[in-house]
């Protein structure tokens, strides 16, 4: 299969000094990917890319970033490893069974990519028998790591701690909880806690593998390209307007369109469930889009379906930017077919701007957790994704993509952002199941 190509003609658009937040994001992403990431180098790379022989990649496979040509083989290696990771994770889970601790695509100290398959000591021998029908370079990138706690044990701890905190009445201060596979711990994020909830939890539940974080920002949903397609087509990555809310004087009426889907009742465009209510009317590009036909804002999915039948034609593509306005989205990711550490990008208009080019450097990141529980969602289940890309108000509902050898694959819908401004999103298979729809096959 043909791999993504770099687009050198886009380089000039990014040969500008980085803002501080952009620089920090690029440095952190490059560190995660095992690339050189000092501030001096990153600033030079973006100020004078040609002098360093750099190229710009406009593909999610390489993170929409400026890289040197010497770094491309490492990125291609990581891309191939990420593509194989879900299959290897499933095999490892079957072998290690109850002792499995998770899987994460990461980098060794020298920056070379690796896939760590984690288990407690009891499952080490079972994982050692994992068949690796891989080319030598990829086979050498697989490592078995020993952890203290299994995947299921951490999930149980997450639920136990969440229930205890809710019993203490801290719902308004609880930003969310997640399982960090890489550190083998549960994380609890609290907004300006007024009491020592860590000590209270320890006194009641004993010592647990939990890390506590005091956030300075209250986590919430991310509310808020705007031109009309020449044929009136709609796709992922467009700014959409809830005209019902706007007419009522509300300020939370801008969101971003998700993926085009369909079922026996017609065609629909997905977005985040918190962006509207049943029967709310929507516009895009100043023209009617449709009304909200189905909605879910609880449990495992923050999603709603806007009926476009009879008003607009939805198609299975995504507006990445003005240079790539109609990129095909070939399929949805399988359930849990997105390994921790995989590179993903989103199409939110608030982060990337109406051109799709303004915040591209911040719109890609790696999956940090598949078990995030954003507490603002009613009756939330710990199955939301947390990725290190930036999200802003207005990105809600935006399609999240990853690259495969077959093209772009939909992996989720933006729901909100963490206290650090990083993205949280609904796993796309759960959104599709909740709305009883399938990805629109019209390319």
LINDA-V519784 format. One record per pair of residues at least 12 apart in sequence whose C-alpha atoms are under 6 Angstrom apart, sorted by sequence separation. I is the first residue (numbers start at 1). J is the second residue. D is the distance in Angstrom with one decimal. If there is no record, write none. Layout:
i=I j=J d=D
i=I j=J d=D
This chain:
i=55 j=67 d=5.7
i=104 j=116 d=5.4
i=241 j=253 d=5.7
i=258 j=270 d=4.8
i=279 j=291 d=5.3
i=280 j=292 d=5.4
i=293 j=305 d=5.8
i=317 j=329 d=5.1
i=371 j=383 d=4.5
i=372 j=384 d=4.9
i=400 j=412 d=4.9
i=413 j=425 d=5.2
i=54 j=67 d=5.4
i=103 j=116 d=5.6
i=176 j=189 d=5.4
i=225 j=238 d=4.7
i=226 j=239 d=5.2
i=241 j=254 d=4.9
i=258 j=271 d=4.8
i=279 j=292 d=4.7
i=292 j=305 d=5.8
i=293 j=306 d=5.7
i=316 j=329 d=5.7
i=370 j=383 d=5.9
i=371 j=384 d=5.7
i=372 j=385 d=5.7
i=399 j=412 d=5.9
i=400 j=413 d=5.8
i=412 j=425 d=5.8
i=413 j=426 d=5.2
i=54 j=68 d=4.1
i=103 j=117 d=4.6
i=175 j=189 d=5.3
i=225 j=239 d=5.1
i=240 j=254 d=5.9
i=257 j=271 d=5.2
i=278 j=292 d=5.1
i=292 j=306 d=4.3
i=293 j=307 d=5.8
i=370 j=384 d=6.0
i=399 j=413 d=4.9
i=412 j=426 d=5.2
i=53 j=68 d=5.9
i=54 j=69 d=5.9
i=103 j=118 d=5.8
i=175 j=190 d=5.3
i=240 j=255 d=5.5
i=291 j=306 d=5.3
i=370 j=385 d=4.6
i=398 j=413 d=5.4
i=412 j=427 d=4.6
i=102 j=118 d=5.2
i=174 j=190 d=4.7
i=239 j=255 d=6.0
i=240 j=256 d=5.6
i=290 j=306 d=5.9
i=291 j=307 d=5.6
i=369 j=385 d=5.7
i=397 j=413 d=5.0
i=398 j=414 d=5.3
i=412 j=428 d=4.1
i=101 j=118 d=4.7
i=173 j=190 d=5.5
i=239 j=256 d=4.7
i=290 j=307 d=5.3
i=346 j=363 d=5.7
i=369 j=386 d=5.2
i=397 j=414 d=4.9
i=411 j=428 d=5.1
i=101 j=119 d=4.5
i=173 j=191 d=4.8
i=238 j=256 d=5.4
i=290 j=308 d=5.0
i=345 j=363 d=5.5
i=368 j=386 d=5.5
i=396 j=414 d=4.9
i=100 j=119 d=4.5
i=237 j=256 d=5.9
i=238 j=257 d=5.3
i=345 j=364 d=4.1
i=367 j=386 d=6.0
i=368 j=387 d=5.2
i=396 j=415 d=5.2
i=99 j=119 d=5.6
i=237 j=257 d=5.4
i=344 j=364 d=5.7
i=367 j=387 d=4.2
i=99 j=120 d=5.5
i=236 j=257 d=5.0
i=344 j=365 d=5.7
i=366 j=387 d=5.4
i=236 j=258 d=4.5
i=273 j=295 d=5.6
i=343 j=365 d=5.6
i=344 j=366 d=5.9
i=365 j=387 d=5.9
i=366 j=388 d=5.5
i=187 j=210 d=5.7
i=191 j=214 d=5.8
i=236 j=259 d=4.9
i=273 j=296 d=5.5
i=289 j=312 d=6.0
i=343 j=366 d=4.4
i=365 j=388 d=4.6
i=99 j=123 d=5.4
i=185 j=209 d=5.1
i=186 j=210 d=4.7
i=187 j=211 d=4.8
i=188 j=212 d=5.0
i=189 j=213 d=4.8
i=190 j=214 d=5.1
i=191 j=215 d=4.8
i=273 j=297 d=5.1
i=342 j=366 d=5.3
i=365 j=389 d=4.3
i=185 j=210 d=5.5
i=187 j=212 d=6.0
i=190 j=215 d=5.8
i=341 j=366 d=5.1
i=342 j=367 d=5.6
i=364 j=389 d=4.8
i=118 j=144 d=5.9
i=120 j=146 d=5.3
i=341 j=367 d=4.9
i=363 j=389 d=5.1
i=391 j=417 d=5.9
i=96 j=123 d=5.0
i=114 j=141 d=4.5
i=115 j=142 d=5.0
i=116 j=143 d=4.9
i=117 j=144 d=4.9
i=118 j=145 d=4.7
i=119 j=146 d=5.2
i=120 j=147 d=5.0
i=191 j=218 d=5.7
i=320 j=347 d=6.0
i=340 j=367 d=5.0
i=362 j=389 d=5.8
i=363 j=390 d=5.6
i=114 j=142 d=5.8
i=116 j=144 d=5.7
i=117 j=145 d=5.9
i=118 j=146 d=5.7
i=119 j=147 d=5.8
i=120 j=148 d=5.6
i=224 j=252 d=5.7
i=340 j=368 d=5.8
i=362 j=390 d=5.4
i=223 j=252 d=5.7
i=273 j=302 d=4.7
i=16 j=46 d=5.9
i=17 j=47 d=5.5
i=96 j=126 d=5.7
i=224 j=254 d=3.7
i=272 j=302 d=5.4
i=273 j=303 d=3.9
i=391 j=421 d=5.9
i=15 j=46 d=5.0
i=16 j=47 d=5.2
i=95 j=126 d=5.7
i=96 j=127 d=5.9
i=224 j=255 d=4.8
i=272 j=303 d=4.3
i=273 j=304 d=4.5
i=390 j=421 d=5.7
i=391 j=422 d=5.7
i=15 j=47 d=5.1
i=223 j=255 d=5.8
i=271 j=303 d=5.7
i=272 j=304 d=5.7
i=390 j=422 d=4.7
i=391 j=423 d=5.3
i=271 j=304 d=5.6
i=322 j=355 d=5.5
i=389 j=422 d=5.4
i=390 j=423 d=5.9
i=270 j=304 d=5.7
i=321 j=355 d=5.5
i=388 j=422 d=5.2
i=389 j=423 d=5.8
i=78 j=113 d=5.5
i=270 j=305 d=4.7
i=321 j=356 d=3.9
i=244 j=280 d=5.5
i=269 j=305 d=5.6
i=320 j=356 d=5.9
i=321 j=357 d=5.9
i=387 j=423 d=5.3
i=244 j=281 d=5.6
i=268 j=305 d=5.7
i=269 j=306 d=5.1
i=386 j=423 d=5.8
i=243 j=281 d=5.7
i=268 j=306 d=5.2
i=386 j=424 d=4.6
i=242 j=281 d=6.0
i=243 j=282 d=5.5
i=268 j=307 d=4.5
i=385 j=424 d=5.5
i=242 j=282 d=4.6
i=268 j=308 d=5.3
i=385 j=425 d=5.2
i=241 j=282 d=5.5
i=267 j=308 d=5.8
i=351 j=392 d=5.7
i=384 j=425 d=5.8
i=241 j=283 d=5.2
i=267 j=309 d=5.5
i=350 j=392 d=5.8
i=384 j=426 d=5.2
i=240 j=283 d=5.9
i=266 j=309 d=5.9
i=175 j=219 d=5.5
i=240 j=284 d=4.8
i=350 j=394 d=5.2
i=11 j=56 d=5.3
i=350 j=395 d=5.4
i=349 j=395 d=5.9
i=8 j=55 d=5.2
i=348 j=395 d=4.2
i=8 j=56 d=5.6
i=7 j=56 d=5.7
i=101 j=150 d=4.3
i=102 j=151 d=5.9
i=6 j=56 d=5.9
i=7 j=57 d=5.7
i=100 j=150 d=5.5
i=101 j=151 d=4.4
i=348 j=398 d=4.9
i=6 j=57 d=4.5
i=99 j=150 d=5.5
i=347 j=398 d=5.5
i=347 j=399 d=5.8
i=346 j=399 d=5.8
i=260 j=314 d=5.7
i=346 j=400 d=4.3
i=260 j=315 d=5.7
i=345 j=400 d=5.7
i=260 j=316 d=5.3
i=345 j=401 d=5.4
i=228 j=285 d=4.5
i=344 j=401 d=5.6
i=227 j=285 d=4.7
i=344 j=402 d=4.7
i=226 j=285 d=5.1
i=34 j=107 d=5.6
i=34 j=111 d=3.8
i=332 j=409 d=5.5
i=333 j=410 d=6.0
i=331 j=409 d=5.2
i=332 j=410 d=4.7
i=333 j=411 d=5.3
i=235 j=314 d=5.9
i=298 j=377 d=5.6
i=329 j=408 d=4.9
i=330 j=409 d=5.8
i=233 j=313 d=5.0
i=234 j=314 d=4.8
i=235 j=315 d=5.7
i=298 j=378 d=4.8
i=299 j=379 d=5.1
i=329 j=409 d=5.5
i=233 j=314 d=5.7
i=237 j=318 d=5.8
i=298 j=379 d=5.6
i=299 j=380 d=4.3
i=300 j=381 d=5.3
i=235 j=317 d=5.4
i=236 j=318 d=4.4
i=237 j=319 d=5.0
i=298 j=380 d=5.8
i=299 j=381 d=5.1
i=235 j=318 d=5.4
i=236 j=319 d=6.0
i=256 j=348 d=5.8
i=335 j=429 d=5.9
i=237 j=347 d=4.7
i=237 j=348 d=5.8
i=225 j=349 d=6.0
i=272 j=396 d=5.8
i=316 j=440 d=5.4
i=272 j=397 d=4.1
i=301 j=426 d=5.6
i=271 j=397 d=3.9
i=316 j=442 d=5.7
i=315 j=442 d=5.6
i=316 j=443 d=5.4
i=303 j=431 d=6.0
i=225 j=354 d=4.1
i=301 j=431 d=5.5
i=255 j=394 d=4.7
i=256 j=395 d=5.4
i=258 j=397 d=5.4
i=254 j=394 d=5.7
i=255 j=395 d=5.8
i=256 j=396 d=5.8
i=257 j=397 d=5.7
i=258 j=398 d=4.7
i=255 j=396 d=5.3
i=256 j=397 d=5.2
i=257 j=398 d=5.3
i=258 j=399 d=4.5
i=256 j=398 d=4.9
i=237 j=398 d=5.8
i=236 j=399 d=5.9
i=224 j=393 d=5.0
i=223 j=393 d=4.5
i=224 j=394 d=3.0
i=222 j=393 d=4.1
i=223 j=394 d=4.4
i=222 j=394 d=5.7
i=222 j=395 d=6.0
i=223 j=396 d=5.6
i=222 j=396 d=5.0
i=263 j=437 d=5.1
i=262 j=437 d=5.4
i=262 j=438 d=5.5
i=261 j=438 d=5.4
i=261 j=439 d=4.4
i=262 j=440 d=5.5
i=261 j=440 d=4.3
i=260 j=440 d=5.5
i=180 j=369 d=5.9
i=179 j=371 d=5.6
i=178 j=371 d=5.2
i=178 j=372 d=4.2
i=221 j=415 d=5.7
i=222 j=416 d=4.4
i=177 j=372 d=5.8
i=221 j=416 d=4.1
i=177 j=373 d=5.2
i=220 j=416 d=6.0
i=176 j=373 d=5.2
i=176 j=374 d=4.6
i=176 j=375 d=4.9
i=219 j=418 d=5.5
i=175 j=375 d=5.6
i=219 j=419 d=5.6
i=217 j=419 d=4.8
i=215 j=419 d=5.9
i=106 j=341 d=6.0
i=104 j=340 d=4.7
i=105 j=341 d=4.4
i=104 j=341 d=5.4
i=86 j=337 d=5.1
i=86 j=339 d=5.7
i=82 j=342 d=5.7
i=60 j=345 d=5.9
i=63 j=364 d=5.4
i=60 j=402 d=5.8
i=61 j=403 d=5.1
i=60 j=403 d=5.6
